[in-house]
Amino acid sequence: MRFLRPIRLMLLAFAISLIPASSYAGVFISVNFGPPVLPVYVQPVCPQPGLMWTPGYWAYGPDGYYWVPGAWVPAPYVGALWTPGYWGWGGGLYIWHPGYWGPHVGYYGGVNYGFGYMGIGFAGGVWHGGVFAYNAAIMHVGVGGGWGGNVVYRDETIIHNTTIINNNHVAYSGGPGGINHPMTAQERVYTNEPHVAATSFQTQHEQSARSDRTAYFNNNHGRPANVVASRPLQAENHPAPAARPSNANSLSRPGTNSSYHPPQNNSHPAPQTRPANNNNYNRPATTENRPAPQSHPQSHPAPQEHQKSEGHGGRGR
């Protein structure tokens, strides 16, 4: 079986070469079994304008996979949109691709995290005139005080156009049982744009979850007690990344292009229910009877975690 090892390493190297440089973090993480299914939870109400929703995800720590709660995060600069991180299959391993801030939402493996991140782009809102407008057809926002005018609108069409059905709540792309959504030409353009790494408060948020024993799948069996953060993360300002020429404008569509103008129907309150194809993401985790995760850390060979310094200087956790 020794002759298989060089082949495995070659496949891993090939998989890494396919990852855009902008998606690297300071630490490379790969695991030989996939993450658990995504928990089902209710998005907390956005307490104030200007906050961006960053969905929860399974990260990997010393005792296996652990849940990083979803959180409202102040945008680091005007026009910033968050592309979630995702686990992708490559070279016989599951590789973590960290999230980042950019002018558009890039590729995140087709994983349907819900709440605007329906697998393709982002349907939860747009930047318009220096103000972020929330799509109240899917985002849980307030409607009183400063939430009127151009801050809230409704657009259900974009939700249906950008949704990848994921009834099993699979948390990874590719591989056995994974989401099958190859990167589109538009997603490739957006993924290769200049990006800004997760803020230091986002990194601290992940580290806090890493040190929480109840966040680990081995202890919560896919039902973490803290599914979402109880309050927004702190603000951290960054300059917008320098733009470089691209054909993004010819490929843009609503939900991923920050220059998109939202519909002028601003009189609707936030909905009490979300579209039918996203109902699976609107029930508390404590009441959902989900199928057992496809992978159980205790029933597989010991995971291999590879860490090495990268020279890209991109995002870090």
C-alpha positions as a Markdown table, in Angstrom:
| # | Residue | x | y | z |
|---|---|---|---|---|
| 1 | Met | 0.0 | 0.0 | 0.0 |
| 2 | Arg | 3.0 | 2.3 | 0.2 |
| 3 | Phe | 2.8 | 3.1 | -3.5 |
| 4 | Leu | -0.6 | 4.7 | -2.9 |
| 5 | Arg | 0.8 | 7.4 | -0.6 |
| 6 | Pro | 2.6 | 9.3 | -3.4 |
| 7 | Ile | -0.5 | 9.2 | -5.5 |
| 8 | Arg | -2.6 | 10.6 | -2.5 |
| 9 | Leu | -0.1 | 13.4 | -2.0 |
| 10 | Met | -0.2 | 14.3 | -5.7 |
| 11 | Leu | -4.0 | 14.4 | -5.6 |
| 12 | Leu | -3.9 | 16.7 | -2.6 |
| 13 | Ala | -1.4 | 19.0 | -4.2 |
| 14 | Phe | -3.6 | 19.1 | -7.3 |
| 15 | Ala | -6.6 | 20.0 | -5.2 |
| 16 | Ile | -4.8 | 22.7 | -3.4 |
| 17 | Ser | -3.6 | 24.2 | -6.8 |
| 18 | Leu | -7.3 | 24.6 | -7.8 |
| 19 | Ile | -8.0 | 26.8 | -4.8 |
| 20 | Pro | -7.9 | 30.5 | -5.6 |
| 21 | Ala | -5.1 | 32.3 | -3.9 |
| 22 | Ser | -7.5 | 34.7 | -2.3 |
| 23 | Ser | -9.2 | 31.9 | -0.4 |
| 24 | Tyr | -6.1 | 30.8 | 1.6 |
| 25 | Ala | -5.8 | 31.5 | 5.3 |
| 26 | Gly | -2.6 | 31.6 | 7.3 |
| 27 | Val | -3.2 | 28.0 | 8.4 |
| 28 | Phe | -4.1 | 25.2 | 6.0 |
| 29 | Ile | -6.6 | 22.7 | 7.6 |
| 30 | Ser | -7.7 | 19.4 | 6.1 |
| 31 | Val | -9.6 | 16.5 | 7.7 |
| 32 | Asn | -10.2 | 13.0 | 6.4 |
| 33 | Phe | -13.9 | 13.0 | 7.2 |
| 34 | Gly | -16.6 | 15.5 | 6.5 |
| 35 | Pro | -18.3 | 17.9 | 9.0 |
| 36 | Pro | -21.7 | 17.2 | 10.6 |
| 37 | Val | -24.9 | 18.4 | 9.1 |
| 38 | Leu | -25.8 | 22.1 | 9.7 |
| 39 | Pro | -28.0 | 22.8 | 12.7 |
| 40 | Val | -31.4 | 24.3 | 12.2 |
| 41 | Tyr | -31.9 | 27.6 | 14.0 |
| 42 | Val | -33.8 | 30.9 | 13.9 |
| 43 | Gln | -31.9 | 34.0 | 12.9 |
| 44 | Pro | -31.9 | 36.6 | 15.7 |
| 45 | Val | -33.4 | 40.0 | 14.9 |
| 46 | Cys | -30.9 | 42.5 | 13.5 |
| 47 | Pro | -30.7 | 45.1 | 16.3 |
| 48 | Gln | -29.6 | 48.0 | 14.2 |
| 49 | Pro | -28.8 | 49.0 | 10.6 |
| 50 | Gly | -25.3 | 48.4 | 9.1 |
| 51 | Leu | -24.8 | 44.9 | 10.5 |
| 52 | Met | -24.1 | 41.9 | 8.2 |
| 53 | Trp | -25.2 | 38.4 | 9.0 |
| 54 | Thr | -22.3 | 35.8 | 9.1 |
| 55 | Pro | -23.8 | 32.3 | 9.3 |
| 56 | Gly | -22.6 | 29.7 | 11.7 |
| 57 | Tyr | -20.3 | 26.9 | 10.6 |
| 58 | Trp | -18.4 | 23.8 | 11.7 |
| 59 | Ala | -14.7 | 24.5 | 12.4 |
| 60 | Tyr | -12.2 | 21.9 | 13.4 |
| 61 | Gly | -10.3 | 21.8 | 16.7 |
| 62 | Pro | -8.2 | 19.6 | 18.9 |
| 63 | Asp | -11.2 | 17.3 | 19.7 |
| 64 | Gly | -12.9 | 17.3 | 16.3 |
| 65 | Tyr | -15.5 | 19.6 | 14.8 |
| 66 | Tyr | -17.0 | 22.4 | 16.8 |
| 67 | Trp | -19.8 | 24.9 | 16.1 |
| 68 | Val | -19.0 | 28.6 | 15.6 |
| 69 | Pro | -22.3 | 30.5 | 16.2 |
| 70 | Gly | -23.8 | 32.7 | 13.6 |
| 71 | Ala | -23.4 | 36.4 | 14.4 |
| 72 | Trp | -24.3 | 39.9 | 13.3 |
| 73 | Val | -21.1 | 41.7 | 12.4 |
| 74 | Pro | -20.6 | 45.4 | 11.5 |
| 75 | Ala | -19.3 | 45.7 | 7.9 |
| 76 | Pro | -15.6 | 46.7 | 8.0 |
| 77 | Tyr | -16.1 | 49.2 | 5.2 |
| 78 | Val | -18.9 | 50.6 | 3.1 |
| 79 | Gly | -19.8 | 48.2 | 0.3 |
| 80 | Ala | -18.4 | 45.1 | 2.1 |
| 81 | Leu | -20.2 | 41.8 | 1.7 |
| 82 | Trp | -19.3 | 38.6 | 3.5 |
| 83 | Thr | -18.6 | 35.3 | 1.6 |
| 84 | Pro | -18.9 | 32.4 | 4.1 |
| 85 | Gly | -16.2 | 29.8 | 4.5 |
| 86 | Tyr | -16.9 | 26.2 | 3.5 |
| 87 | Trp | -15.5 | 22.7 | 3.6 |
| 88 | Gly | -14.6 | 21.3 | 0.1 |
| 89 | Trp | -13.6 | 17.8 | -0.9 |
| 90 | Gly | -10.2 | 17.5 | -2.7 |
| 91 | Gly | -7.4 | 14.9 | -2.8 |
| 92 | Gly | -9.3 | 12.5 | -0.5 |
| 93 | Leu | -9.6 | 15.2 | 2.2 |
| 94 | Tyr | -12.0 | 17.8 | 3.4 |
| 95 | Ile | -10.3 | 21.2 | 3.1 |
| 96 | Trp | -11.4 | 24.4 | 4.8 |
| 97 | His | -11.8 | 27.5 | 2.7 |
| 98 | Pro | -12.1 | 30.6 | 5.0 |
| 99 | Gly | -14.6 | 33.3 | 4.6 |
| 100 | Tyr | -13.7 | 36.9 | 3.6 |
| 101 | Trp | -15.0 | 40.4 | 3.0 |
| 102 | Gly | -15.3 | 41.8 | -0.6 |
| 103 | Pro | -17.3 | 43.9 | -2.9 |
| 104 | His | -19.3 | 40.8 | -4.1 |
| 105 | Val | -20.1 | 37.4 | -2.7 |
| 106 | Gly | -17.9 | 34.8 | -4.2 |
| 107 | Tyr | -18.0 | 31.0 | -4.3 |
| 108 | Tyr | -18.8 | 29.1 | -1.0 |
| 109 | Gly | -19.3 | 25.6 | -2.4 |
| 110 | Gly | -23.0 | 25.9 | -3.0 |
| 111 | Val | -23.6 | 25.2 | 0.7 |
| 112 | Asn | -27.1 | 26.5 | 1.7 |
| 113 | Tyr | -26.5 | 28.3 | 5.0 |
| 114 | Gly | -29.9 | 30.0 | 4.9 |
| 115 | Phe | -30.7 | 33.6 | 5.7 |
| 116 | Gly | -29.6 | 35.0 | 2.3 |
| 117 | Tyr | -26.7 | 32.6 | 1.7 |
| 118 | Met | -28.8 | 30.2 | -0.3 |
| 119 | Gly | -25.9 | 28.5 | -2.1 |
| 120 | Ile | -25.3 | 31.0 | -4.8 |
| 121 | Gly | -24.5 | 34.6 | -4.1 |
| 122 | Phe | -26.4 | 36.5 | -1.4 |
| 123 | Ala | -30.1 | 37.3 | -1.4 |
| 124 | Gly | -30.3 | 39.1 | 2.0 |
| 125 | Gly | -29.7 | 42.7 | 0.8 |
| 126 | Val | -27.6 | 45.1 | -1.2 |
| 127 | Trp | -25.5 | 48.2 | -0.8 |
| 128 | His | -27.2 | 51.3 | -2.3 |
| 129 | Gly | -25.9 | 54.9 | -1.9 |
| 130 | Gly | -23.6 | 54.0 | 1.0 |
| 131 | Val | -26.4 | 52.3 | 3.0 |
| 132 | Phe | -27.0 | 48.6 | 3.3 |
| 133 | Ala | -30.6 | 47.8 | 2.4 |
| 134 | Tyr | -32.0 | 44.5 | 3.9 |
| 135 | Asn | -34.3 | 42.2 | 2.0 |
| 136 | Ala | -37.1 | 41.7 | 4.5 |
| 137 | Ala | -38.4 | 38.8 | 2.5 |
| 138 | Ile | -35.7 | 36.7 | 4.2 |
| 139 | Met | -33.7 | 38.7 | 6.7 |
| 140 | His | -35.0 | 39.1 | 10.3 |
| 141 | Val | -34.9 | 42.9 | 10.7 |
| 142 | Gly | -36.9 | 45.5 | 12.6 |
| 143 | Val | -39.3 | 47.9 | 10.9 |
| 144 | Gly | -39.6 | 50.8 | 13.4 |
| 145 | Gly | -37.6 | 54.0 | 13.7 |
| 146 | Gly | -34.7 | 54.1 | 11.3 |
| 147 | Trp | -35.6 | 50.9 | 9.5 |
| 148 | Gly | -37.9 | 52.5 | 7.0 |
| 149 | Gly | -37.1 | 54.3 | 3.7 |
| 150 | Asn | -34.3 | 52.7 | 1.7 |
| 151 | Val | -33.1 | 50.5 | 4.5 |
| 152 | Val | -35.7 | 47.7 | 4.1 |
| 153 | Tyr | -37.2 | 46.3 | 0.9 |
| 154 | Arg | -38.7 | 43.0 | -0.3 |
| 155 | Asp | -37.6 | 40.8 | -3.2 |
| 156 | Glu | -38.7 | 37.1 | -3.2 |
| 157 | Thr | -37.7 | 36.4 | -6.8 |
| 158 | Ile | -34.0 | 36.5 | -6.1 |
| 159 | Ile | -34.5 | 34.0 | -3.3 |
| 160 | His | -35.9 | 31.4 | -5.6 |
| 161 | Asn | -33.3 | 32.1 | -8.3 |
| 162 | Thr | -30.3 | 31.6 | -5.9 |
| 163 | Thr | -31.4 | 28.7 | -3.8 |
| 164 | Ile | -29.7 | 25.3 | -3.9 |
| 165 | Ile | -32.0 | 22.8 | -2.3 |
| 166 | Asn | -30.3 | 21.2 | 0.7 |
| 167 | Asn | -32.9 | 19.3 | 2.6 |
| 168 | Asn | -30.3 | 17.2 | 4.4 |
| 169 | His | -28.4 | 20.3 | 5.6 |
| 170 | Val | -25.1 | 19.0 | 4.2 |
| 171 | Ala | -22.2 | 21.3 | 5.3 |
| 172 | Tyr | -19.6 | 20.5 | 2.6 |
| 173 | Ser | -19.0 | 20.7 | -1.1 |
| 174 | Gly | -18.0 | 17.8 | -3.3 |
| 175 | Gly | -17.1 | 14.3 | -2.3 |
| 176 | Pro | -19.4 | 11.5 | -1.1 |
| 177 | Gly | -22.8 | 13.0 | -0.4 |
| 178 | Gly | -21.6 | 16.6 | -0.8 |
| 179 | Ile | -23.2 | 19.5 | -2.5 |
| 180 | Asn | -22.6 | 19.4 | -6.3 |
| 181 | His | -22.3 | 23.0 | -7.4 |
| 182 | Pro | -19.2 | 23.7 | -9.6 |
| 183 | Met | -17.9 | 27.3 | -9.6 |
| 184 | Thr | -19.6 | 29.4 | -12.2 |
| 185 | Ala | -17.8 | 32.0 | -14.3 |
| 186 | Gln | -19.3 | 34.8 | -12.3 |
| 187 | Glu | -18.4 | 33.2 | -9.0 |
| 188 | Arg | -14.8 | 32.7 | -10.2 |
| 189 | Val | -14.6 | 36.4 | -11.1 |
| 190 | Tyr | -15.9 | 37.5 | -7.6 |
| 191 | Thr | -13.7 | 34.9 | -5.8 |
| 192 | Asn | -10.6 | 36.2 | -7.4 |
| 193 | Glu | -11.3 | 39.9 | -6.5 |
| 194 | Pro | -9.1 | 41.6 | -3.8 |
| 195 | His | -10.5 | 40.6 | -0.4 |
| 196 | Val | -10.2 | 41.6 | 3.3 |
| 197 | Ala | -9.7 | 38.9 | 5.9 |
| 198 | Ala | -12.2 | 38.2 | 8.7 |
| 199 | Thr | -11.9 | 40.9 | 11.4 |
| 200 | Ser | -10.0 | 40.2 | 14.6 |
| 201 | Phe | -13.3 | 40.1 | 16.4 |
| 202 | Gln | -14.5 | 37.4 | 14.1 |
| 203 | Thr | -11.3 | 35.5 | 14.8 |
| 204 | Gln | -11.8 | 35.9 | 18.5 |
| 205 | His | -15.3 | 34.7 | 18.1 |
| 206 | Glu | -14.1 | 31.5 | 16.5 |
| 207 | Gln | -11.4 | 31.0 | 19.1 |
| 208 | Ser | -14.0 | 31.4 | 21.9 |
| 209 | Ala | -16.1 | 28.7 | 20.3 |
| 210 | Arg | -13.0 | 26.5 | 20.0 |
| 211 | Ser | -12.4 | 26.7 | 23.8 |
| 212 | Asp | -16.1 | 25.9 | 24.6 |
| 213 | Arg | -16.4 | 22.2 | 25.3 |
| 214 | Thr | -20.1 | 22.3 | 24.6 |
| 215 | Ala | -19.5 | 23.5 | 21.1 |
| 216 | Tyr | -17.9 | 20.2 | 20.0 |
| 217 | Phe | -19.9 | 17.7 | 18.1 |
| 218 | Asn | -18.6 | 14.9 | 20.4 |
| 219 | Asn | -20.4 | 16.6 | 23.2 |
| 220 | Asn | -23.5 | 18.2 | 21.6 |
| 221 | His | -24.1 | 15.5 | 18.8 |
| 222 | Gly | -25.0 | 18.2 | 16.3 |
| 223 | Arg | -27.2 | 20.3 | 18.6 |
| 224 | Pro | -24.9 | 23.1 | 20.0 |
| 225 | Ala | -26.4 | 25.1 | 22.9 |
| 226 | Asn | -25.1 | 28.4 | 21.5 |
| 227 | Val | -26.2 | 28.3 | 17.9 |
| 228 | Val | -26.1 | 32.1 | 17.4 |
| 229 | Ala | -24.2 | 34.9 | 19.2 |
| 230 | Ser | -26.3 | 36.7 | 21.8 |
| 231 | Arg | -25.1 | 40.1 | 20.6 |
| 232 | Pro | -23.3 | 41.6 | 17.6 |
| 233 | Leu | -19.6 | 41.5 | 17.3 |
| 234 | Gln | -17.6 | 44.7 | 17.8 |
| 235 | Ala | -16.8 | 46.9 | 14.8 |
| 236 | Glu | -13.4 | 47.0 | 13.1 |
| 237 | Asn | -12.8 | 49.3 | 10.2 |
| 238 | His | -10.7 | 48.4 | 7.3 |
| 239 | Pro | -10.0 | 50.3 | 4.0 |
| 240 | Ala | -11.8 | 48.7 | 1.0 |
| 241 | Pro | -9.5 | 46.5 | -1.0 |
| 242 | Ala | -8.1 | 48.1 | -4.2 |
| 243 | Ala | -10.2 | 47.2 | -7.1 |
| 244 | Arg | -8.6 | 45.8 | -10.3 |
| 245 | Pro | -10.1 | 45.7 | -13.8 |
| 246 | Ser | -12.4 | 42.8 | -14.4 |
| 247 | Asn | -15.5 | 41.9 | -16.3 |
| 248 | Ala | -17.6 | 41.6 | -13.2 |
| 249 | Asn | -20.1 | 44.2 | -14.4 |
| 250 | Ser | -21.0 | 42.1 | -17.4 |
| 251 | Leu | -21.6 | 39.1 | -15.2 |
| 252 | Ser | -23.4 | 40.8 | -12.3 |
| 253 | Arg | -26.8 | 40.0 | -11.1 |
| 254 | Pro | -29.0 | 41.1 | -8.1 |
| 255 | Gly | -27.8 | 39.8 | -4.8 |
| 256 | Thr | -24.1 | 39.7 | -5.6 |
| 257 | Asn | -23.5 | 43.2 | -7.2 |
| 258 | Ser | -23.3 | 46.0 | -4.7 |
| 259 | Ser | -24.5 | 48.5 | -7.3 |
| 260 | Tyr | -27.8 | 46.7 | -7.7 |
| 261 | His | -30.8 | 49.0 | -6.9 |
| 262 | Pro | -33.4 | 47.3 | -4.6 |
| 263 | Pro | -37.1 | 47.5 | -5.5 |
| 264 | Gln | -38.8 | 50.7 | -4.3 |
| 265 | Asn | -41.4 | 48.8 | -2.3 |
| 266 | Asn | -40.4 | 49.9 | 1.2 |
| 267 | Ser | -43.7 | 49.8 | 3.0 |
| 268 | His | -43.8 | 46.1 | 4.0 |
| 269 | Pro | -42.9 | 45.0 | 7.5 |
| 270 | Ala | -40.5 | 42.1 | 8.1 |
| 271 | Pro | -42.2 | 38.8 | 7.3 |
| 272 | Gln | -43.4 | 36.4 | 9.9 |
| 273 | Thr | -42.5 | 33.4 | 7.7 |
| 274 | Arg | -39.9 | 32.8 | 5.0 |
| 275 | Pro | -40.3 | 31.3 | 1.6 |
| 276 | Ala | -41.3 | 27.6 | 1.4 |
| 277 | Asn | -38.0 | 26.5 | 0.0 |
| 278 | Asn | -36.2 | 27.8 | 3.1 |
| 279 | Asn | -38.6 | 26.6 | 5.8 |
| 280 | Asn | -36.1 | 24.1 | 6.9 |
| 281 | Tyr | -34.0 | 26.9 | 8.3 |
| 282 | Asn | -36.7 | 28.6 | 10.3 |
| 283 | Arg | -37.2 | 26.1 | 13.2 |
| 284 | Pro | -35.2 | 26.1 | 16.4 |
| 285 | Ala | -32.6 | 23.4 | 16.6 |
| 286 | Thr | -34.1 | 22.0 | 19.8 |
| 287 | Thr | -37.4 | 21.1 | 18.0 |
| 288 | Glu | -36.0 | 19.7 | 14.7 |
| 289 | Asn | -35.8 | 16.0 | 14.2 |
| 290 | Arg | -33.0 | 15.8 | 11.7 |
| 291 | Pro | -31.3 | 12.7 | 10.3 |
| 292 | Ala | -28.2 | 11.6 | 12.0 |
| 293 | Pro | -25.0 | 13.3 | 10.7 |
| 294 | Gln | -23.4 | 11.4 | 7.8 |
| 295 | Ser | -20.1 | 11.4 | 9.6 |
| 296 | His | -19.4 | 10.7 | 13.2 |
| 297 | Pro | -15.9 | 11.7 | 14.5 |
| 298 | Gln | -15.7 | 8.7 | 16.8 |
| 299 | Ser | -16.5 | 6.2 | 14.1 |
| 300 | His | -13.7 | 7.1 | 11.7 |
| 301 | Pro | -9.9 | 6.9 | 11.7 |
| 302 | Ala | -8.1 | 9.6 | 13.6 |
| 303 | Pro | -8.3 | 12.8 | 11.5 |
| 304 | Gln | -5.3 | 14.4 | 10.0 |
| 305 | Glu | -4.9 | 18.1 | 10.5 |
| 306 | His | -2.2 | 19.7 | 8.4 |
| 307 | Gln | -1.0 | 23.2 | 9.2 |
| 308 | Lys | 1.5 | 25.1 | 7.3 |
| 309 | Ser | 2.3 | 28.8 | 6.8 |
| 310 | Glu | 1.1 | 30.3 | 3.5 |
| 311 | Gly | 2.7 | 33.2 | 1.8 |
| 312 | His | -0.4 | 34.7 | 0.4 |
| 313 | Gly | -1.1 | 37.0 | 3.3 |
| 314 | Gly | -4.8 | 36.7 | 2.8 |
| 315 | Arg | -7.5 | 35.8 | 5.3 |
| 316 | Gly | -6.8 | 34.4 | 8.6 |
| 317 | Arg | -8.8 | 33.0 | 11.4 |
